[in-house]
Amino acid sequence: MQAYFDANGEPADVDIYAVSTRVNAAGENYPPSDWFAREGWTPPVILDDRSGSIDEVLAIPSVPSWVVIGPDNRVVERRTGRVTIEEFEALVDLASGL
């Protein structure tokens, strides 16, 4: 995704956030701060607490997950797993109300 942001910028009418949750010292991307730095990640990163409060509130079934919140602040789409650029652009359209 960062390559997309580097080439196209972040969407002007949609806020993008990453949520760092389910941190696992045995995970391949541990620590998450190093992974975000390696990726050159530019959108803001929200750090979940140790009890997974954000994970619970957003009902994230697995990682990675996508939660799209529309202009009326309601969840309009949920996806799990990696997404293609085309799928990402469709999610952006949903978030912007298109």
OpenMM code with the backbone's topology and positions (N, CA, C; nanometers):
from openmm import Vec3, app, unit

residues = "MET GLN ALA TYR PHE ASP ALA ASN GLY GLU PRO ALA ASP VAL ASP ILE TYR ALA VAL SER THR ARG VAL ASN ALA ALA GLY GLU ASN TYR PRO PRO SER ASP TRP PHE ALA ARG GLU GLY TRP THR PRO PRO VAL ILE LEU ASP ASP ARG SER GLY SER ILE ASP GLU VAL LEU ALA ILE PRO SER VAL PRO SER TRP VAL VAL ILE GLY PRO ASP ASN ARG VAL VAL GLU ARG ARG THR GLY ARG VAL THR ILE GLU GLU PHE GLU ALA LEU VAL ASP LEU ALA SER GLY LEU".split()
positions = [
    Vec3(0.0809, -0.1180, 0.0000),
    Vec3(0.0000, 0.0000, 0.0000),
    Vec3(0.0865, 0.1262, 0.0000),
    Vec3(0.2004, 0.1202, 0.0688),
    Vec3(0.2817, 0.2408, 0.0741),
    Vec3(0.3292, 0.2819, -0.0642),
    Vec3(0.3595, 0.1849, -0.1505),
    Vec3(0.3996, 0.2193, -0.2874),
    Vec3(0.2858, 0.2942, -0.3579),
    Vec3(0.1636, 0.2539, -0.3323),
    Vec3(0.0478, 0.3235, -0.3890),
    Vec3(0.0430, 0.4673, -0.3379),
    Vec3(0.0593, 0.4853, -0.2049),
    Vec3(0.0566, 0.6200, -0.1482),
    Vec3(0.1717, 0.7044, -0.2025),
    Vec3(0.2876, 0.6436, -0.2191),
    Vec3(0.4025, 0.7167, -0.2722),
    Vec3(0.3751, 0.7652, -0.4148),
    Vec3(0.3101, 0.6809, -0.4949),
    Vec3(0.2837, 0.7146, -0.6352),
    Vec3(0.1635, 0.8076, -0.6522),
    Vec3(0.0627, 0.7915, -0.5663),
    Vec3(-0.0644, 0.8613, -0.5868),
    Vec3(-0.1023, 0.9573, -0.4752),
    Vec3(-0.0316, 0.9525, -0.3647),
    Vec3(-0.0724, 1.0279, -0.2472),
    Vec3(-0.1853, 0.9559, -0.1763),
    Vec3(-0.2180, 1.0048, -0.0596),
    Vec3(-0.3318, 0.9484, 0.0129),
    Vec3(-0.4588, 1.0138, -0.0396),
    Vec3(-0.5707, 0.9432, -0.0353),
    Vec3(-0.6956, 1.0006, -0.0850),
    Vec3(-0.7263, 1.1330, -0.0148),
    Vec3(-0.7693, 1.2316, -0.0918),
    Vec3(-0.7930, 1.3651, -0.0368),
    Vec3(-0.9156, 1.3699, 0.0539),
    Vec3(-1.0163, 1.2898, 0.0234),
    Vec3(-1.1427, 1.3002, 0.0965),
    Vec3(-1.1682, 1.1844, 0.1925),
    Vec3(-1.0654, 1.1046, 0.2202),
    Vec3(-1.0778, 0.9893, 0.3089),
    Vec3(-0.9566, 0.9854, 0.4007),
    Vec3(-0.9799, 0.9609, 0.5287),
    Vec3(-0.8697, 0.9459, 0.6238),
    Vec3(-0.8297, 0.7993, 0.6317),
    Vec3(-0.7006, 0.7731, 0.6208),
    Vec3(-0.6463, 0.6381, 0.6281),
    Vec3(-0.5704, 0.6249, 0.7595),
    Vec3(-0.5978, 0.5193, 0.8346),
    Vec3(-0.5258, 0.4904, 0.9580),
    Vec3(-0.4884, 0.3431, 0.9593),
    Vec3(-0.3737, 0.3135, 1.0142),
    Vec3(-0.3363, 0.1758, 1.0433),
    Vec3(-0.3548, 0.1568, 1.1927),
    Vec3(-0.4035, 0.0402, 1.2318),
    Vec3(-0.4151, 0.0070, 1.3729),
    Vec3(-0.3188, -0.1071, 1.4000),
    Vec3(-0.2242, -0.0822, 1.4878),
    Vec3(-0.1297, -0.1855, 1.5273),
    Vec3(-0.1894, -0.2594, 1.6464),
    Vec3(-0.2338, -0.3814, 1.6209),
    Vec3(-0.3002, -0.4613, 1.7231),
    Vec3(-0.2483, -0.6043, 1.7168),
    Vec3(-0.2803, -0.6822, 1.8187),
    Vec3(-0.2376, -0.8227, 1.8268),
    Vec3(-0.0860, -0.8366, 1.8138),
    Vec3(-0.0143, -0.7491, 1.8786),
    Vec3(0.1319, -0.7524, 1.8728),
    Vec3(0.1804, -0.8820, 1.9365),
    Vec3(0.2666, -0.9517, 1.8620),
    Vec3(0.3158, -1.0822, 1.9048),
    Vec3(0.4669, -1.0858, 1.8839),
    Vec3(0.5404, -1.1019, 1.9916),
    Vec3(0.6865, -1.1032, 1.9835),
    Vec3(0.7387, -1.2151, 1.8938),
    Vec3(0.6603, -1.3185, 1.8715),
    Vec3(0.7013, -1.4281, 1.7841),
    Vec3(0.6614, -1.4034, 1.6387),
    Vec3(0.5912, -1.2941, 1.6119),
    Vec3(0.5437, -1.2650, 1.4771),
    Vec3(0.6551, -1.2188, 1.3850),
    Vec3(0.6356, -1.2401, 1.2560),
    Vec3(0.7382, -1.2061, 1.1569),
    Vec3(0.7585, -1.0559, 1.1421),
    Vec3(0.6600, -0.9747, 1.1787),
    Vec3(0.6725, -0.8293, 1.1657),
    Vec3(0.6909, -0.7610, 1.3012),
    Vec3(0.7510, -0.8327, 1.3943),
    Vec3(0.7747, -0.7768, 1.5280),
    Vec3(0.9106, -0.7108, 1.5331),
    Vec3(0.9228, -0.5985, 1.5955),
    Vec3(0.8159, -0.5145, 1.6486),
    Vec3(0.7491, -0.4345, 1.5367),
    Vec3(0.6209, -0.4059, 1.5521),
    Vec3(0.5481, -0.3364, 1.4464),
    Vec3(0.6113, -0.2022, 1.4083),
    Vec3(0.6683, -0.1326, 1.5038),
    Vec3(0.7291, -0.0027, 1.4728),
    Vec3(0.8415, -0.0177, 1.3705),
    Vec3(0.9186, -0.1268, 1.3792),
    Vec3(1.0239, -0.1517, 1.2808),
    Vec3(0.9650, -0.1822, 1.1439),
    Vec3(0.8563, -0.2583, 1.1413),
    Vec3(0.7918, -0.2917, 1.0143),
    Vec3(0.7387, -0.1654, 0.9471),
    Vec3(0.6677, -0.0812, 1.0226),
    Vec3(0.6155, 0.0430, 0.9649),
    Vec3(0.7303, 0.1293, 0.9130),
    Vec3(0.8412, 0.1345, 0.9859),
    Vec3(0.9576, 0.2136, 0.9422),
    Vec3(1.0170, 0.1553, 0.8141),
    Vec3(1.0324, 0.0223, 0.8081),
    Vec3(1.0861, -0.0421, 0.6870),
    Vec3(0.9990, -0.0146, 0.5660),
    Vec3(0.8690, -0.0152, 0.5876),
    Vec3(0.7747, 0.0094, 0.4783),
    Vec3(0.7701, 0.1567, 0.4396),
    Vec3(0.8230, 0.2444, 0.5243),
    Vec3(0.8133, 0.3878, 0.4988),
    Vec3(0.6704, 0.4379, 0.5140),
    Vec3(0.5949, 0.3709, 0.6003),
    Vec3(0.4515, 0.3958, 0.6158),
    Vec3(0.4256, 0.5414, 0.6516),
    Vec3(0.3391, 0.6085, 0.5744),
    Vec3(0.3116, 0.7500, 0.5982),
    Vec3(0.1779, 0.7799, 0.6666),
    Vec3(0.0711, 0.6983, 0.6485),
    Vec3(-0.0522, 0.7294, 0.7212),
    Vec3(-0.0312, 0.7135, 0.8725),
    Vec3(-0.1137, 0.7801, 0.9518),
    Vec3(-0.1011, 0.7661, 1.0974),
    Vec3(-0.1220, 0.6215, 1.1425),
    Vec3(-0.0529, 0.5864, 1.2500),
    Vec3(-0.0657, 0.4538, 1.3102),
    Vec3(-0.1225, 0.4705, 1.4500),
    Vec3(-0.2277, 0.3973, 1.4784),
    Vec3(-0.2880, 0.3964, 1.6117),
    Vec3(-0.2420, 0.2683, 1.6801),
    Vec3(-0.1887, 0.2817, 1.7999),
    Vec3(-0.1418, 0.1656, 1.8751),
    Vec3(-0.2522, 0.1167, 1.9675),
    Vec3(-0.2908, -0.0083, 1.9500),
    Vec3(-0.3903, -0.0677, 2.0381),
    Vec3(-0.3260, -0.0943, 2.1737),
    Vec3(-0.4075, -0.1034, 2.2777),
    Vec3(-0.3529, -0.1352, 2.4091),
    Vec3(-0.3335, -0.2864, 2.4223),
    Vec3(-0.2710, -0.3278, 2.5305),
    Vec3(-0.2389, -0.4708, 2.5492),
    Vec3(-0.3629, -0.5594, 2.5559),
    Vec3(-0.4756, -0.5031, 2.5963),
    Vec3(-0.5967, -0.5848, 2.6042),
    Vec3(-0.6739, -0.5883, 2.4723),
    Vec3(-0.6264, -0.5158, 2.3718),
    Vec3(-0.6902, -0.5204, 2.2400),
    Vec3(-0.8222, -0.4466, 2.2330),
    Vec3(-0.8313, -0.3334, 2.2979),
    Vec3(-0.9573, -0.2579, 2.3021),
    Vec3(-1.0058, -0.2165, 2.1636),
    Vec3(-0.9160, -0.1665, 2.0796),
    Vec3(-0.9572, -0.1256, 1.9443),
    Vec3(-0.9977, -0.2472, 1.8631),
    Vec3(-0.9204, -0.3525, 1.8742),
    Vec3(-0.9501, -0.4784, 1.8068),
    Vec3(-1.0921, -0.5229, 1.8422),
    Vec3(-1.1252, -0.5153, 1.9698),
    Vec3(-1.2567, -0.5582, 2.0159),
    Vec3(-1.3675, -0.4664, 1.9657),
    Vec3(-1.3488, -0.3353, 1.9764),
    Vec3(-1.4521, -0.2399, 1.9345),
    Vec3(-1.4797, -0.2513, 1.7847),
    Vec3(-1.3737, -0.2665, 1.7052),
    Vec3(-1.3917, -0.2773, 1.5604),
    Vec3(-1.4272, -0.4187, 1.5157),
    Vec3(-1.4259, -0.5132, 1.6098),
    Vec3(-1.4578, -0.6535, 1.5806),
    Vec3(-1.3713, -0.7056, 1.4666),
    Vec3(-1.2404, -0.6888, 1.4809),
    Vec3(-1.1453, -0.7333, 1.3792),
    Vec3(-1.1299, -0.8852, 1.3893),
    Vec3(-1.1713, -0.9587, 1.2851),
    Vec3(-1.1663, -1.1047, 1.2926),
    Vec3(-1.0263, -1.1624, 1.2721),
    Vec3(-0.9441, -1.0954, 1.1912),
    Vec3(-0.8083, -1.1427, 1.1654),
    Vec3(-0.7258, -1.0253, 1.1154),
    Vec3(-0.5968, -1.0481, 1.1041),
    Vec3(-0.5058, -0.9425, 1.0596),
    Vec3(-0.4387, -0.9884, 0.9311),
    Vec3(-0.4372, -0.9101, 0.8252),
    Vec3(-0.4903, -0.7743, 0.8185),
    Vec3(-0.6409, -0.7733, 0.7972),
    Vec3(-0.7028, -0.6662, 0.8428),
    Vec3(-0.8450, -0.6423, 0.8218),
    Vec3(-0.8638, -0.4986, 0.7777),
    Vec3(-0.9727, -0.4751, 0.7120),
    Vec3(-1.0088, -0.3422, 0.6638),
    Vec3(-1.1468, -0.3106, 0.7176),
    Vec3(-1.1603, -0.1974, 0.7834),
    Vec3(-1.2900, -0.1499, 0.8302),
    Vec3(-1.3115, -0.0149, 0.7640),
    Vec3(-1.4156, -0.0061, 0.6840),
    Vec3(-1.4434, 0.1166, 0.6093),
    Vec3(-1.5605, 0.1870, 0.6759),
    Vec3(-1.5348, 0.3114, 0.7135),
    Vec3(-1.6373, 0.3928, 0.7783),
    Vec3(-1.6774, 0.5015, 0.6800),
    Vec3(-1.8064, 0.5085, 0.6518),
    Vec3(-1.8569, 0.6026, 0.5528),
    Vec3(-1.8701, 0.7442, 0.6061),
    Vec3(-1.9166, 0.8342, 0.5221),
    Vec3(-1.9305, 0.9754, 0.5606),
    Vec3(-2.0244, 0.9969, 0.6791),
    Vec3(-2.1156, 0.9024, 0.7022),
    Vec3(-2.2086, 0.9152, 0.8152),
    Vec3(-2.1544, 0.8492, 0.9421),
    Vec3(-2.0253, 0.8117, 0.9394),
    Vec3(-1.9567, 0.7494, 1.0540),
    Vec3(-2.0097, 0.6113, 1.0894),
    Vec3(-2.0672, 0.5445, 0.9930),
    Vec3(-2.1128, 0.4061, 1.0117),
    Vec3(-2.0220, 0.3128, 0.9328),
    Vec3(-2.0037, 0.1924, 0.9851),
    Vec3(-1.9249, 0.0922, 0.9138),
    Vec3(-2.0025, 0.0505, 0.7903),
    Vec3(-1.9397, 0.0655, 0.6725),
    Vec3(-2.0071, 0.0312, 0.5474),
    Vec3(-1.9477, -0.0938, 0.4822),
    Vec3(-1.8303, -0.1367, 0.5289),
    Vec3(-1.7668, -0.2550, 0.4690),
    Vec3(-1.6625, -0.3101, 0.5647),
    Vec3(-1.6484, -0.4403, 0.5629),
    Vec3(-1.5418, -0.5099, 0.6361),
    Vec3(-1.4780, -0.6095, 0.5411),
    Vec3(-1.3470, -0.6160, 0.5453),
    Vec3(-1.2733, -0.7129, 0.4642),
    Vec3(-1.1598, -0.7684, 0.5481),
    Vec3(-1.1216, -0.8900, 0.5196),
    Vec3(-1.0044, -0.9476, 0.5825),
    Vec3(-0.9057, -0.9880, 0.4734),
    Vec3(-0.7800, -0.9880, 0.5107),
    Vec3(-0.6762, -1.0285, 0.4171),
    Vec3(-0.6244, -0.9123, 0.3355),
    Vec3(-0.5315, -0.9437, 0.2506),
    Vec3(-0.4736, -0.8415, 0.1634),
    Vec3(-0.5739, -0.8019, 0.0572),
    Vec3(-0.5612, -0.6780, 0.0095),
    Vec3(-0.6483, -0.6314, -0.0979),
    Vec3(-0.5619, -0.5840, -0.2146),
    Vec3(-0.6175, -0.5949, -0.3326),
    Vec3(-0.5503, -0.5436, -0.4519),
    Vec3(-0.5667, -0.3919, -0.4548),
    Vec3(-0.4939, -0.3271, -0.5434),
    Vec3(-0.5083, -0.1826, -0.5602),
    Vec3(-0.6515, -0.1488, -0.6027),
    Vec3(-0.7079, -0.2278, -0.6915),
    Vec3(-0.8442, -0.2030, -0.7374),
    Vec3(-0.9430, -0.2167, -0.6211),
    Vec3(-0.9235, -0.3178, -0.5375),
    Vec3(-1.0107, -0.3361, -0.4214),
    Vec3(-0.9934, -0.2203, -0.3233),
    Vec3(-0.8696, -0.1767, -0.3030),
    Vec3(-0.8443, -0.0633, -0.2148),
    Vec3(-0.9159, 0.0616, -0.2664),
    Vec3(-0.9058, 0.0878, -0.3951),
    Vec3(-0.9719, 0.2047, -0.4529),
    Vec3(-1.1241, 0.1957, -0.4380),
    Vec3(-1.1788, 0.0750, -0.4481),
    Vec3(-1.3228, 0.0574, -0.4267),
    Vec3(-1.3588, 0.0850, -0.2807),
    Vec3(-1.2728, 0.0451, -0.1873),
    Vec3(-1.2967, 0.0734, -0.0460),
    Vec3(-1.2922, 0.2240, -0.0200),
    Vec3(-1.1992, 0.2938, -0.0845),
    Vec3(-1.1904, 0.4393, -0.0719),
    Vec3(-1.3197, 0.5033, -0.1236),
    Vec3(-1.3705, 0.4539, -0.2364),
    Vec3(-1.4957, 0.5066, -0.2910),
    Vec3(-1.6103, 0.4860, -0.1910),
    Vec3(-1.6150, 0.3696, -0.1267),
    Vec3(-1.7188, 0.3445, -0.0263),
    Vec3(-1.7066, 0.4423, 0.0897),
    Vec3(-1.5840, 0.4643, 0.1358),
    Vec3(-1.5619, 0.5541, 0.2492),
    Vec3(-1.6006, 0.6972, 0.2154),
    Vec3(-1.5836, 0.7360, 0.0902),
    Vec3(-1.6158, 0.8734, 0.0518),
    Vec3(-1.7627, 0.8897, 0.0129),
    Vec3(-1.8358, 0.7790, 0.0113),
    Vec3(-1.9784, 0.7855, -0.0200),
    Vec3(-2.0123, 0.7748, -0.1657),
    Vec3(-1.9152, 0.7328, -0.2483),
    Vec3(-1.9412, 0.7187, -0.3926),
    Vec3(-2.0114, 0.5881, -0.4237),
] * unit.nanometer
topology = app.Topology()
chain = topology.addChain("A")
for resn in residues:
    res = topology.addResidue(resn, chain)
    for name in ("N", "CA", "C"):
        topology.addAtom(name, app.Element.getBySymbol(name[0]), res)
